Amino acid sequence: MTQSLADGSLFGWNLGLIIGIVVVLVVVALVTPILVLANRIGKQAPRIDAALQKARANTAPLAALSDTIKYADTIVAGLRRGRTRLGG
């Protein structure tokens, strides 16, 4: 009778151990792909940053586009006035 009582209490421990191991394996299986992707992103980050810096340098002149449009409007208005005065 003592043997069956000991087997019953060990069953709970064994079941808990198995459940714990399964939980740990599931967590490892879920976290591993996330870490692999984070590693890939980390390796690509310098190239992405360099490309973004080039894009920033290449598009910086667009900030002055509104000034260019203002000057062009002023020039076109002056040309219209000149044409009108000349009778054209």
PDB file with SEQRES, HELIX, SHEET and CRYST1 records, atoms N, CA, C and O in Angstrom:
SEQRES   1 A   88  MET THR GLN SER LEU ALA ASP GLY SER LEU PHE GLY TRP          
SEQRES   2 A   88  ASN LEU GLY LEU ILE ILE GLY ILE VAL VAL VAL LEU VAL          
SEQRES   3 A   88  VAL VAL ALA LEU VAL THR PRO ILE LEU VAL LEU ALA ASN          
SEQRES   4 A   88  ARG ILE GLY LYS GLN ALA PRO ARG ILE ASP ALA ALA LEU          
SEQRES   5 A   88  GLN LYS ALA ARG ALA ASN THR ALA PRO LEU ALA ALA LEU          
SEQRES   6 A   88  SER ASP THR ILE LYS TYR ALA ASP THR ILE VAL ALA GLY          
SEQRES   7 A   88  LEU ARG ARG GLY ARG THR ARG LEU GLY GLY                      
HELIX    1 AA1 THR A    2  THR A   59  1                                  58    
HELIX    2 AA2 ALA A   60  ALA A   64  5                                   5    
HELIX    3 AA3 LEU A   65  ARG A   85  1                                  21    
CRYST1    1.000    1.000    1.000  90.00  90.00  90.00 P 1           1          
ATOM      1  N   MET A   1       0.822  -1.184   0.000  1.00  0.00           N  
ATOM      2  CA  MET A   1       0.000   0.000   0.000  1.00  0.00           C  
ATOM      3  C   MET A   1       0.874   1.259   0.000  1.00  0.00           C  
ATOM      4  O   MET A   1       0.502   2.257  -0.617  1.00  0.00           O  
ATOM      5  N   THR A   2       1.981   1.232   0.653  1.00  0.00           N  
ATOM      6  CA  THR A   2       2.881   2.367   0.665  1.00  0.00           C  
ATOM      7  C   THR A   2       3.446   2.621  -0.734  1.00  0.00           C  
ATOM      8  O   THR A   2       3.693   3.759  -1.134  1.00  0.00           O  
ATOM      9  N   GLN A   3       3.640   1.529  -1.453  1.00  0.00           N  
ATOM     10  CA  GLN A   3       4.176   1.659  -2.810  1.00  0.00           C  
ATOM     11  C   GLN A   3       3.189   2.403  -3.719  1.00  0.00           C  
ATOM     12  O   GLN A   3       3.619   3.265  -4.486  1.00  0.00           O  
ATOM     13  N   SER A   4       1.903   2.111  -3.664  1.00  0.00           N  
ATOM     14  CA  SER A   4       0.928   2.777  -4.520  1.00  0.00           C  
ATOM     15  C   SER A   4       0.775   4.236  -4.130  1.00  0.00           C  
ATOM     16  O   SER A   4       0.545   5.071  -5.005  1.00  0.00           O  
ATOM     17  N   LEU A   5       0.893   4.576  -2.852  1.00  0.00           N  
ATOM     18  CA  LEU A   5       0.828   5.965  -2.412  1.00  0.00           C  
ATOM     19  C   LEU A   5       2.032   6.729  -2.955  1.00  0.00           C  
ATOM     20  O   LEU A   5       1.898   7.865  -3.409  1.00  0.00           O  
ATOM     21  N   ALA A   6       3.202   6.105  -2.908  1.00  0.00           N  
ATOM     22  CA  ALA A   6       4.409   6.748  -3.432  1.00  0.00           C  
ATOM     23  C   ALA A   6       4.306   6.915  -4.936  1.00  0.00           C  
ATOM     24  O   ALA A   6       4.729   7.944  -5.463  1.00  0.00           O  
ATOM     25  N   ASP A   7       3.759   5.941  -5.642  1.00  0.00           N  
ATOM     26  CA  ASP A   7       3.598   6.049  -7.088  1.00  0.00           C  
ATOM     27  C   ASP A   7       2.634   7.184  -7.438  1.00  0.00           C  
ATOM     28  O   ASP A   7       2.854   7.895  -8.419  1.00  0.00           O  
ATOM     29  N   GLY A   8       1.574   7.363  -6.652  1.00  0.00           N  
ATOM     30  CA  GLY A   8       0.608   8.434  -6.899  1.00  0.00           C  
ATOM     31  C   GLY A   8       1.230   9.802  -6.722  1.00  0.00           C  
ATOM     32  O   GLY A   8       0.975  10.702  -7.522  1.00  0.00           O  
ATOM     33  N   SER A   9       2.041   9.978  -5.692  1.00  0.00           N  
ATOM     34  CA  SER A   9       2.659  11.286  -5.483  1.00  0.00           C  
ATOM     35  C   SER A   9       3.741  11.549  -6.526  1.00  0.00           C  
ATOM     36  O   SER A   9       3.942  12.698  -6.921  1.00  0.00           O  
ATOM     37  N   LEU A  10       4.428  10.529  -6.970  1.00  0.00           N  
ATOM     38  CA  LEU A  10       5.427  10.706  -8.031  1.00  0.00           C  
ATOM     39  C   LEU A  10       4.775  10.981  -9.375  1.00  0.00           C  
ATOM     40  O   LEU A  10       5.357  11.659 -10.222  1.00  0.00           O  
ATOM     41  N   PHE A  11       3.579  10.462  -9.577  1.00  0.00           N  
ATOM     42  CA  PHE A  11       2.873  10.729 -10.835  1.00  0.00           C  
ATOM     43  C   PHE A  11       2.633  12.223 -11.004  1.00  0.00           C  
ATOM     44  O   PHE A  11       2.822  12.762 -12.095  1.00  0.00           O  
ATOM     45  N   GLY A  12       2.220  12.893  -9.937  1.00  0.00           N  
ATOM     46  CA  GLY A  12       1.994  14.342  -9.999  1.00  0.00           C  
ATOM     47  C   GLY A  12       3.270  15.099 -10.325  1.00  0.00           C  
ATOM     48  O   GLY A  12       3.260  16.029 -11.132  1.00  0.00           O  
ATOM     49  N   TRP A  13       4.369  14.698  -9.695  1.00  0.00           N  
ATOM     50  CA  TRP A  13       5.643  15.342  -9.979  1.00  0.00           C  
ATOM     51  C   TRP A  13       6.078  15.095 -11.417  1.00  0.00           C  
ATOM     52  O   TRP A  13       6.537  16.006 -12.106  1.00  0.00           O  
ATOM     53  N   ASN A  14       5.927  13.860 -11.857  1.00  0.00           N  
ATOM     54  CA  ASN A  14       6.307  13.539 -13.233  1.00  0.00           C  
ATOM     55  C   ASN A  14       5.435  14.294 -14.237  1.00  0.00           C  
ATOM     56  O   ASN A  14       5.935  14.804 -15.240  1.00  0.00           O  
ATOM     57  N   LEU A  15       4.137  14.361 -13.965  1.00  0.00           N  
ATOM     58  CA  LEU A  15       3.237  15.094 -14.858  1.00  0.00           C  
ATOM     59  C   LEU A  15       3.617  16.573 -14.893  1.00  0.00           C  
ATOM     60  O   LEU A  15       3.650  17.180 -15.963  1.00  0.00           O  
ATOM     61  N   GLY A  16       3.897  17.141 -13.751  1.00  0.00           N  
ATOM     62  CA  GLY A  16       4.310  18.550 -13.686  1.00  0.00           C  
ATOM     63  C   GLY A  16       5.614  18.792 -14.424  1.00  0.00           C  
ATOM     64  O   GLY A  16       5.774  19.807 -15.102  1.00  0.00           O  
ATOM     65  N   LEU A  17       6.541  17.860 -14.291  1.00  0.00           N  
ATOM     66  CA  LEU A  17       7.817  17.978 -14.986  1.00  0.00           C  
ATOM     67  C   LEU A  17       7.615  17.919 -16.497  1.00  0.00           C  
ATOM     68  O   LEU A  17       8.209  18.704 -17.235  1.00  0.00           O  
ATOM     69  N   ILE A  18       6.791  17.003 -16.950  1.00  0.00           N  
ATOM     70  CA  ILE A  18       6.527  16.874 -18.393  1.00  0.00           C  
ATOM     71  C   ILE A  18       5.832  18.130 -18.920  1.00  0.00           C  
ATOM     72  O   ILE A  18       6.195  18.638 -19.981  1.00  0.00           O  
ATOM     73  N   ILE A  19       4.838  18.632 -18.187  1.00  0.00           N  
ATOM     74  CA  ILE A  19       4.149  19.853 -18.619  1.00  0.00           C  
ATOM     75  C   ILE A  19       5.125  21.028 -18.660  1.00  0.00           C  
ATOM     76  O   ILE A  19       5.090  21.834 -19.590  1.00  0.00           O  
ATOM     77  N   GLY A  20       5.988  21.125 -17.664  1.00  0.00           N  
ATOM     78  CA  GLY A  20       6.982  22.192 -17.637  1.00  0.00           C  
ATOM     79  C   GLY A  20       7.928  22.121 -18.817  1.00  0.00           C  
ATOM     80  O   GLY A  20       8.238  23.142 -19.430  1.00  0.00           O  
ATOM     81  N   ILE A  21       8.385  20.930 -19.138  1.00  0.00           N  
ATOM     82  CA  ILE A  21       9.288  20.758 -20.276  1.00  0.00           C  
ATOM     83  C   ILE A  21       8.585  21.130 -21.579  1.00  0.00           C  
ATOM     84  O   ILE A  21       9.174  21.787 -22.437  1.00  0.00           O  
ATOM     85  N   VAL A  22       7.324  20.713 -21.730  1.00  0.00           N  
ATOM     86  CA  VAL A  22       6.566  21.045 -22.939  1.00  0.00           C  
ATOM     87  C   VAL A  22       6.390  22.550 -23.062  1.00  0.00           C  
ATOM     88  O   VAL A  22       6.542  23.102 -24.152  1.00  0.00           O  
ATOM     89  N   VAL A  23       6.073  23.219 -21.966  1.00  0.00           N  
ATOM     90  CA  VAL A  23       5.905  24.674 -21.999  1.00  0.00           C  
ATOM     91  C   VAL A  23       7.204  25.359 -22.403  1.00  0.00           C  
ATOM     92  O   VAL A  23       7.197  26.279 -23.221  1.00  0.00           O  
ATOM     93  N   VAL A  24       8.307  24.914 -21.834  1.00  0.00           N  
ATOM     94  CA  VAL A  24       9.604  25.507 -22.179  1.00  0.00           C  
ATOM     95  C   VAL A  24       9.914  25.279 -23.659  1.00  0.00           C  
ATOM     96  O   VAL A  24      10.395  26.193 -24.330  1.00  0.00           O  
ATOM     97  N   LEU A  25       9.652  24.093 -24.174  1.00  0.00           N  
ATOM     98  CA  LEU A  25       9.908  23.810 -25.589  1.00  0.00           C  
ATOM     99  C   LEU A  25       9.033  24.663 -26.501  1.00  0.00           C  
ATOM    100  O   LEU A  25       9.493  25.138 -27.539  1.00  0.00           O  
ATOM    101  N   VAL A  26       7.774  24.856 -26.115  1.00  0.00           N  
ATOM    102  CA  VAL A  26       6.882  25.701 -26.928  1.00  0.00           C  
ATOM    103  C   VAL A  26       7.377  27.143 -26.931  1.00  0.00           C  
ATOM    104  O   VAL A  26       7.387  27.791 -27.977  1.00  0.00           O  
ATOM    105  N   VAL A  27       7.782  27.644 -25.785  1.00  0.00           N  
ATOM    106  CA  VAL A  27       8.291  29.018 -25.717  1.00  0.00           C  
ATOM    107  C   VAL A  27       9.552  29.166 -26.567  1.00  0.00           C  
ATOM    108  O   VAL A  27       9.704  30.148 -27.293  1.00  0.00           O  
ATOM    109  N   VAL A  28      10.435  28.208 -26.476  1.00  0.00           N  
ATOM    110  CA  VAL A  28      11.658  28.256 -27.292  1.00  0.00           C  
ATOM    111  C   VAL A  28      11.307  28.210 -28.773  1.00  0.00           C  
ATOM    112  O   VAL A  28      11.910  28.923 -29.575  1.00  0.00           O  
ATOM    113  N   ALA A  29      10.333  27.374 -29.143  1.00  0.00           N  
ATOM    114  CA  ALA A  29       9.932  27.264 -30.543  1.00  0.00           C  
ATOM    115  C   ALA A  29       9.304  28.561 -31.049  1.00  0.00           C  
ATOM    116  O   ALA A  29       9.418  28.870 -32.235  1.00  0.00           O  
ATOM    117  N   LEU A  30       8.650  29.319 -30.185  1.00  0.00           N  
ATOM    118  CA  LEU A  30       8.037  30.579 -30.600  1.00  0.00           C  
ATOM    119  C   LEU A  30       9.020  31.740 -30.598  1.00  0.00           C  
ATOM    120  O   LEU A  30       8.915  32.637 -31.435  1.00  0.00           O  
ATOM    121  N   VAL A  31       9.962  31.739 -29.683  1.00  0.00           N  
ATOM    122  CA  VAL A  31      10.900  32.851 -29.557  1.00  0.00           C  
ATOM    123  C   VAL A  31      12.036  32.751 -30.573  1.00  0.00           C  
ATOM    124  O   VAL A  31      12.542  33.776 -31.030  1.00  0.00           O  
ATOM    125  N   THR A  32      12.440  31.551 -30.928  1.00  0.00           N  
ATOM    126  CA  THR A  32      13.565  31.372 -31.852  1.00  0.00           C  
ATOM    127  C   THR A  32      13.352  32.072 -33.196  1.00  0.00           C  
ATOM    128  O   THR A  32      14.255  32.783 -33.639  1.00  0.00           O  
ATOM    129  N   PRO A  33      12.208  31.909 -33.871  1.00  0.00           N  
ATOM    130  CA  PRO A  33      12.037  32.626 -35.141  1.00  0.00           C  
ATOM    131  C   PRO A  33      12.070  34.146 -34.972  1.00  0.00           C  
ATOM    132  O   PRO A  33      12.562  34.859 -35.847  1.00  0.00           O  
ATOM    133  N   ILE A  34      11.551  34.639 -33.857  1.00  0.00           N  
ATOM    134  CA  ILE A  34      11.587  36.079 -33.618  1.00  0.00           C  
ATOM    135  C   ILE A  34      13.030  36.559 -33.490  1.00  0.00           C  
ATOM    136  O   ILE A  34      13.394  37.601 -34.036  1.00  0.00           O  
ATOM    137  N   LEU A  35      13.836  35.809 -32.779  1.00  0.00           N  
ATOM    138  CA  LEU A  35      15.239  36.191 -32.627  1.00  0.00           C  
ATOM    139  C   LEU A  35      16.000  36.103 -33.948  1.00  0.00           C  
ATOM    140  O   LEU A  35      16.864  36.934 -34.224  1.00  0.00           O  
ATOM    141  N   VAL A  36      15.683  35.107 -34.755  1.00  0.00           N  
ATOM    142  CA  VAL A  36      16.335  34.971 -36.061  1.00  0.00           C  
ATOM    143  C   VAL A  36      15.982  36.160 -36.949  1.00  0.00           C  
ATOM    144  O   VAL A  36      16.857  36.727 -37.603  1.00  0.00           O  
ATOM    145  N   LEU A  37      14.705  36.541 -36.977  1.00  0.00           N  
ATOM    146  CA  LEU A  37      14.299  37.697 -37.780  1.00  0.00           C  
ATOM    147  C   LEU A  37      14.928  38.987 -37.259  1.00  0.00           C  
ATOM    148  O   LEU A  37      15.348  39.833 -38.048  1.00  0.00           O  
ATOM    149  N   ALA A  38      14.995  39.140 -35.950  1.00  0.00           N  
ATOM    150  CA  ALA A  38      15.626  40.334 -35.379  1.00  0.00           C  
ATOM    151  C   ALA A  38      17.105  40.398 -35.765  1.00  0.00           C  
ATOM    152  O   ALA A  38      17.636  41.478 -36.022  1.00  0.00           O  
ATOM    153  N   ASN A  39      17.755  39.261 -35.804  1.00  0.00           N  
ATOM    154  CA  ASN A  39      19.155  39.220 -36.209  1.00  0.00           C  
ATOM    155  C   ASN A  39      19.311  39.634 -37.668  1.00  0.00           C  
ATOM    156  O   ASN A  39      20.216  40.397 -38.005  1.00  0.00           O  
ATOM    157  N   ARG A  40      18.439  39.137 -38.528  1.00  0.00           N  
ATOM    158  CA  ARG A  40      18.492  39.519 -39.948  1.00  0.00           C  
ATOM    159  C   ARG A  40      18.254  41.012 -40.129  1.00  0.00           C  
ATOM    160  O   ARG A  40      18.952  41.671 -40.899  1.00  0.00           O  
ATOM    161  N   ILE A  41      17.269  41.540 -39.418  1.00  0.00           N  
ATOM    162  CA  ILE A  41      16.985  42.967 -39.517  1.00  0.00           C  
ATOM    163  C   ILE A  41      18.181  43.770 -39.018  1.00  0.00           C  
ATOM    164  O   ILE A  41      18.547  44.784 -39.612  1.00  0.00           O  
ATOM    165  N   GLY A  42      18.778  43.320 -37.941  1.00  0.00           N  
ATOM    166  CA  GLY A  42      19.952  44.005 -37.405  1.00  0.00           C  
ATOM    167  C   GLY A  42      21.115  44.020 -38.386  1.00  0.00           C  
ATOM    168  O   GLY A  42      21.857  44.999 -38.458  1.00  0.00           O  
ATOM    169  N   LYS A  43      21.273  42.948 -39.135  1.00  0.00           N  
ATOM    170  CA  LYS A  43      22.355  42.901 -40.131  1.00  0.00           C  
ATOM    171  C   LYS A  43      22.059  43.796 -41.324  1.00  0.00           C  
ATOM    172  O   LYS A  43      22.984  44.338 -41.930  1.00  0.00           O  
ATOM    173  N   GLN A  44      20.787  43.961 -41.671  1.00  0.00           N  
ATOM    174  CA  GLN A  44      20.415  44.781 -42.829  1.00  0.00           C  
ATOM    175  C   GLN A  44      20.277  46.257 -42.483  1.00  0.00           C  
ATOM    176  O   GLN A  44      20.256  47.097 -43.383  1.00  0.00           O  
ATOM    177  N   ALA A  45      20.184  46.586 -41.223  1.00  0.00           N  
ATOM    178  CA  ALA A  45      19.942  47.963 -40.796  1.00  0.00           C  
ATOM    179  C   ALA A  45      20.988  48.953 -41.315  1.00  0.00           C  
ATOM    180  O   ALA A  45      20.604  50.036 -41.755  1.00  0.00           O  
ATOM    181  N   PRO A  46      22.279  48.645 -41.288  1.00  0.00           N  
ATOM    182  CA  PRO A  46      23.244  49.625 -41.816  1.00  0.00           C  
ATOM    183  C   PRO A  46      23.040  49.918 -43.306  1.00  0.00           C  
ATOM    184  O   PRO A  46      23.188  51.060 -43.742  1.00  0.00           O  
ATOM    185  N   ARG A  47      22.702  48.888 -44.082  1.00  0.00           N  
ATOM    186  CA  ARG A  47      22.463  49.125 -45.515  1.00  0.00           C  
ATOM    187  C   ARG A  47      21.209  49.965 -45.731  1.00  0.00           C  
ATOM    188  O   ARG A  47      21.180  50.844 -46.592  1.00  0.00           O  
ATOM    189  N   ILE A  48      20.190  49.689 -44.955  1.00  0.00           N  
ATOM    190  CA  ILE A  48      18.956  50.462 -45.063  1.00  0.00           C  
ATOM    191  C   ILE A  48      19.209  51.917 -44.687  1.00  0.00           C  
ATOM    192  O   ILE A  48      18.726  52.834 -45.351  1.00  0.00           O  
ATOM    193  N   ASP A  49      19.970  52.117 -43.618  1.00  0.00           N  
ATOM    194  CA  ASP A  49      20.285  53.478 -43.194  1.00  0.00           C  
ATOM    195  C   ASP A  49      21.088  54.218 -44.256  1.00  0.00           C  
ATOM    196  O   ASP A  49      20.840  55.396 -44.513  1.00  0.00           O  
ATOM    197  N   ALA A  50      22.042  53.540 -44.869  1.00  0.00           N  
ATOM    198  CA  ALA A  50      22.842  54.180 -45.919  1.00  0.00           C  
ATOM    199  C   ALA A  50      21.962  54.568 -47.102  1.00  0.00           C  
ATOM    200  O   ALA A  50      22.124  55.651 -47.664  1.00  0.00           O  
ATOM    201  N   ALA A  51      21.030  53.694 -47.486  1.00  0.00           N  
ATOM    202  CA  ALA A  51      20.134  54.008 -48.595  1.00  0.00           C  
ATOM    203  C   ALA A  51      19.233  55.187 -48.252  1.00  0.00           C  
ATOM    204  O   ALA A  51      18.963  56.032 -49.106  1.00  0.00           O  
ATOM    205  N   LEU A  52      18.776  55.247 -47.032  1.00  0.00           N  
ATOM    206  CA  LEU A  52      17.933  56.378 -46.626  1.00  0.00           C  
ATOM    207  C   LEU A  52      18.721  57.686 -46.600  1.00  0.00           C  
ATOM    208  O   LEU A  52      18.184  58.740 -46.943  1.00  0.00           O  
ATOM    209  N   GLN A  53      19.979  57.626 -46.200  1.00  0.00           N  
ATOM    210  CA  GLN A  53      20.809  58.839 -46.220  1.00  0.00           C  
ATOM    211  C   GLN A  53      21.025  59.323 -47.652  1.00  0.00           C  
ATOM    212  O   GLN A  53      21.014  60.528 -47.906  1.00  0.00           O  
ATOM    213  N   LYS A  54      21.220  58.394 -48.589  1.00  0.00           N  
ATOM    214  CA  LYS A  54      21.365  58.781 -50.000  1.00  0.00           C  
ATOM    215  C   LYS A  54      20.077  59.403 -50.515  1.00  0.00           C  
ATOM    216  O   LYS A  54      20.107  60.409 -51.223  1.00  0.00           O  
ATOM    217  N   ALA A  55      18.949  58.804 -50.160  1.00  0.00           N  
ATOM    218  CA  ALA A  55      17.660  59.346 -50.596  1.00  0.00           C  
ATOM    219  C   ALA A  55      17.455  60.744 -50.029  1.00  0.00           C  
ATOM    220  O   ALA A  55      16.933  61.627 -50.709  1.00  0.00           O  
ATOM    221  N   ARG A  56      17.865  60.940 -48.786  1.00  0.00           N  
ATOM    222  CA  ARG A  56      17.734  62.271 -48.173  1.00  0.00           C  
ATOM    223  C   ARG A  56      18.593  63.283 -48.923  1.00  0.00           C  
ATOM    224  O   ARG A  56      18.145  64.392 -49.214  1.00  0.00           O  
ATOM    225  N   ALA A  57      19.817  62.900 -49.230  1.00  0.00           N  
ATOM    226  CA  ALA A  57      20.710  63.820 -49.949  1.00  0.00           C  
ATOM    227  C   ALA A  57      20.186  64.108 -51.353  1.00  0.00           C  
ATOM    228  O   ALA A  57      20.300  65.232 -51.842  1.00  0.00           O  
ATOM    229  N   ASN A  58      19.610  63.094 -52.002  1.00  0.00           N  
ATOM    230  CA  ASN A  58      19.125  63.282 -53.366  1.00  0.00           C  
ATOM    231  C   ASN A  58      17.845  64.105 -53.428  1.00  0.00           C  
ATOM    232  O   ASN A  58      17.577  64.748 -54.443  1.00  0.00           O  
ATOM    233  N   THR A  59      17.057  64.097 -52.371  1.00  0.00           N  
ATOM    234  CA  THR A  59      15.793  64.826 -52.393  1.00  0.00           C  
ATOM    235  C   THR A  59      15.859  66.152 -51.652  1.00  0.00           C  
ATOM    236  O   THR A  59      14.860  66.870 -51.603  1.00  0.00           O  
ATOM    237  N   ALA A  60      16.995  66.497 -51.077  1.00  0.00           N  
ATOM    238  CA  ALA A  60      17.136  67.762 -50.353  1.00  0.00           C  
ATOM    239  C   ALA A  60      16.824  68.978 -51.230  1.00  0.00           C  
ATOM    240  O   ALA A  60      16.202  69.919 -50.738  1.00  0.00           O  
ATOM    241  N   PRO A  61      17.226  69.002 -52.501  1.00  0.00           N  
ATOM    242  CA  PRO A  61      16.909  70.177 -53.331  1.00  0.00           C  
ATOM    243  C   PRO A  61      15.400  70.405 -53.527  1.00  0.00           C  
ATOM    244  O   PRO A  61      14.985  71.506 -53.887  1.00  0.00           O  
ATOM    245  N   LEU A  62      14.594  69.388 -53.295  1.00  0.00           N  
ATOM    246  CA  LEU A  62      13.151  69.572 -53.451  1.00  0.00           C  
ATOM    247  C   LEU A  62      12.590  70.572 -52.443  1.00  0.00           C  
ATOM    248  O   LEU A  62      11.518  71.136 -52.663  1.00  0.00           O  
ATOM    249  N   ALA A  63      13.300  70.797 -51.345  1.00  0.00           N  
ATOM    250  CA  ALA A  63      12.849  71.763 -50.346  1.00  0.00           C  
ATOM    251  C   ALA A  63      12.822  73.176 -50.936  1.00  0.00           C  
ATOM    252  O   ALA A  63      12.006  74.002 -50.527  1.00  0.00           O  
ATOM    253  N   ALA A  64      13.702  73.452 -51.886  1.00  0.00           N  
ATOM    254  CA  ALA A  64      13.762  74.770 -52.512  1.00  0.00           C  
ATOM    255  C   ALA A  64      12.814  74.886 -53.704  1.00  0.00           C  
ATOM    256  O   ALA A  64      12.785  75.928 -54.359  1.00  0.00           O  
ATOM    257  N   LEU A  65      12.053  73.862 -53.995  1.00  0.00           N  
ATOM    258  CA  LEU A  65      11.171  73.887 -55.156  1.00  0.00           C  
ATOM    259  C   LEU A  65      10.108  74.968 -55.037  1.00  0.00           C  
ATOM    260  O   LEU A  65       9.765  75.600 -56.036  1.00  0.00           O  
ATOM    261  N   SER A  66       9.586  75.193 -53.859  1.00  0.00           N  
ATOM    262  CA  SER A  66       8.566  76.236 -53.704  1.00  0.00           C  
ATOM    263  C   SER A  66       9.153  77.611 -54.001  1.00  0.00           C  
ATOM    264  O   SER A  66       8.475  78.449 -54.595  1.00  0.00           O  
ATOM    265  N   ASP A  67      10.396  77.861 -53.601  1.00  0.00           N  
ATOM    266  CA  ASP A  67      11.048  79.134 -53.938  1.00  0.00           C  
ATOM    267  C   ASP A  67      11.220  79.264 -55.445  1.00  0.00           C  
ATOM    268  O   ASP A  67      11.005  80.338 -56.007  1.00  0.00           O  
ATOM    269  N   THR A  68      11.602  78.182 -56.092  1.00  0.00           N  
ATOM    270  CA  THR A  68      11.767  78.196 -57.544  1.00  0.00           C  
ATOM    271  C   THR A  68      10.443  78.516 -58.232  1.00  0.00           C  
ATOM    272  O   THR A  68      10.411  79.286 -59.192  1.00  0.00           O  
ATOM    273  N   ILE A  69       9.365  77.935 -57.749  1.00  0.00           N  
ATOM    274  CA  ILE A  69       8.048  78.196 -58.328  1.00  0.00           C  
ATOM    275  C   ILE A  69       7.665  79.660 -58.145  1.00  0.00           C  
ATOM    276  O   ILE A  69       7.117  80.275 -59.060  1.00  0.00           O  
ATOM    277  N   LYS A  70       7.947  80.222 -56.971  1.00  0.00           N  
ATOM    278  CA  LYS A  70       7.651  81.648 -56.741  1.00  0.00           C  
ATOM    279  C   LYS A  70       8.412  82.532 -57.708  1.00  0.00           C  
ATOM    280  O   LYS A  70       7.849  83.459 -58.292  1.00  0.00           O  
ATOM    281  N   TYR A  71       9.709  82.238 -57.878  1.00  0.00           N  
ATOM    282  CA  TYR A  71      10.512  83.034 -58.801  1.00  0.00           C  
ATOM    283  C   TYR A  71      10.015  82.873 -60.236  1.00  0.00           C  
ATOM    284  O   TYR A  71       9.964  83.843 -60.992  1.00  0.00           O  
ATOM    285  N   ALA A  72       9.652  81.657 -60.604  1.00  0.00           N  
ATOM    286  CA  ALA A  72       9.141  81.420 -61.961  1.00  0.00           C  
ATOM    287  C   ALA A  72       7.830  82.172 -62.172  1.00  0.00           C  
ATOM    288  O   ALA A  72       7.616  82.736 -63.245  1.00  0.00           O  
ATOM    289  N   ASP A  73       6.949  82.193 -61.171  1.00  0.00           N  
ATOM    290  CA  ASP A  73       5.696  82.947 -61.290  1.00  0.00           C  
ATOM    291  C   ASP A  73       5.967  84.436 -61.451  1.00  0.00           C  
ATOM    292  O   ASP A  73       5.308  85.114 -62.239  1.00  0.00           O  
ATOM    293  N   THR A  74       6.945  84.942 -60.697  1.00  0.00           N  
ATOM    294  CA  THR A  74       7.308  86.359 -60.807  1.00  0.00           C  
ATOM    295  C   THR A  74       7.845  86.676 -62.198  1.00  0.00           C  
ATOM    296  O   THR A  74       7.497  87.700 -62.785  1.00  0.00           O  
ATOM    297  N   ILE A  75       8.692  85.793 -62.723  1.00  0.00           N  
ATOM    298  CA  ILE A  75       9.253  86.000 -64.062  1.00  0.00           C  
ATOM    299  C   ILE A  75       8.164  85.945 -65.122  1.00  0.00           C  
ATOM    300  O   ILE A  75       8.130  86.785 -66.022  1.00  0.00           O  
ATOM    301  N   VAL A  76       7.273  84.961 -65.022  1.00  0.00           N  
ATOM    302  CA  VAL A  76       6.197  84.825 -66.004  1.00  0.00           C  
ATOM    303  C   VAL A  76       5.276  86.038 -65.950  1.00  0.00           C  
ATOM    304  O   VAL A  76       4.842  86.532 -66.990  1.00  0.00           O  
ATOM    305  N   ALA A  77       4.976  86.520 -64.753  1.00  0.00           N  
ATOM    306  CA  ALA A  77       4.123  87.713 -64.629  1.00  0.00           C  
ATOM    307  C   ALA A  77       4.799  88.926 -65.266  1.00  0.00           C  
ATOM    308  O   ALA A  77       4.145  89.727 -65.935  1.00  0.00           O  
ATOM    309  N   GLY A  78       6.098  89.058 -65.059  1.00  0.00           N  
ATOM    310  CA  GLY A  78       6.837  90.161 -65.688  1.00  0.00           C  
ATOM    311  C   GLY A  78       6.835  90.047 -67.203  1.00  0.00           C  
ATOM    312  O   GLY A  78       6.710  91.052 -67.902  1.00  0.00           O  
ATOM    313  N   LEU A  79       6.973  88.845 -67.708  1.00  0.00           N  
ATOM    314  CA  LEU A  79       6.942  88.654 -69.163  1.00  0.00           C  
ATOM    315  C   LEU A  79       5.570  88.997 -69.735  1.00  0.00           C  
ATOM    316  O   LEU A  79       5.466  89.578 -70.815  1.00  0.00           O  
ATOM    317  N   ARG A  80       4.520  88.634 -69.004  1.00  0.00           N  
ATOM    318  CA  ARG A  80       3.165  88.975 -69.465  1.00  0.00           C  
ATOM    319  C   ARG A  80       2.967  90.490 -69.512  1.00  0.00           C  
ATOM    320  O   ARG A  80       2.403  91.033 -70.462  1.00  0.00           O  
ATOM    321  N   ARG A  81       3.446  91.157 -68.459  1.00  0.00           N  
ATOM    322  CA  ARG A  81       3.334  92.626 -68.445  1.00  0.00           C  
ATOM    323  C   ARG A  81       4.103  93.230 -69.617  1.00  0.00           C  
ATOM    324  O   ARG A  81       3.617  94.151 -70.273  1.00  0.00           O  
ATOM    325  N   GLY A  82       5.295  92.716 -69.876  1.00  0.00           N  
ATOM    326  CA  GLY A  82       6.090  93.227 -70.994  1.00  0.00           C  
ATOM    327  C   GLY A  82       5.410  92.982 -72.323  1.00  0.00           C  
ATOM    328  O   GLY A  82       5.402  93.855 -73.190  1.00  0.00           O  
ATOM    329  N   ARG A  83       4.838  91.798 -72.490  1.00  0.00           N  
ATOM    330  CA  ARG A  83       4.145  91.490 -73.734  1.00  0.00           C  
ATOM    331  C   ARG A  83       2.929  92.393 -73.907  1.00  0.00           C  
ATOM    332  O   ARG A  83       2.656  92.861 -75.012  1.00  0.00           O  
ATOM    333  N   THR A  84       2.204  92.638 -72.830  1.00  0.00           N  
ATOM    334  CA  THR A  84       1.029  93.508 -72.891  1.00  0.00           C  
ATOM    335  C   THR A  84       1.442  94.932 -73.259  1.00  0.00           C  
ATOM    336  O   THR A  84       0.779  95.573 -74.075  1.00  0.00           O  
ATOM    337  N   ARG A  85       2.498  95.421 -72.686  1.00  0.00           N  
ATOM    338  CA  ARG A  85       2.970  96.778 -72.988  1.00  0.00           C  
ATOM    339  C   ARG A  85       3.453  96.899 -74.430  1.00  0.00           C  
ATOM    340  O   ARG A  85       3.322  97.953 -75.053  1.00  0.00           O  
ATOM    341  N   LEU A  86       4.001  95.828 -74.944  1.00  0.00           N  
ATOM    342  CA  LEU A  86       4.485  95.853 -76.329  1.00  0.00           C  
ATOM    343  C   LEU A  86       3.369  95.609 -77.341  1.00  0.00           C  
ATOM    344  O   LEU A  86       3.575  95.672 -78.553  1.00  0.00           O  
ATOM    345  N   GLY A  87       2.175  95.326 -76.802  1.00  0.00           N  
ATOM    346  CA  GLY A  87       1.032  95.156 -77.688  1.00  0.00           C  
ATOM    347  C   GLY A  87       0.874  93.712 -78.158  1.00  0.00           C  
ATOM    348  O   GLY A  87       0.212  93.465 -79.166  1.00  0.00           O  
ATOM    349  N   GLY A  88       1.469  92.759 -77.449  1.00  0.00           N  
ATOM    350  CA  GLY A  88       1.390  91.372 -77.882  1.00  0.00           C  
ATOM    351  C   GLY A  88       0.423  90.527 -77.191  1.00  0.00           C  
ATOM    352  O   GLY A  88       0.303  89.343 -77.505  1.00  0.00           O  
TER     353      GLY A  88                                                      
END                                                                             
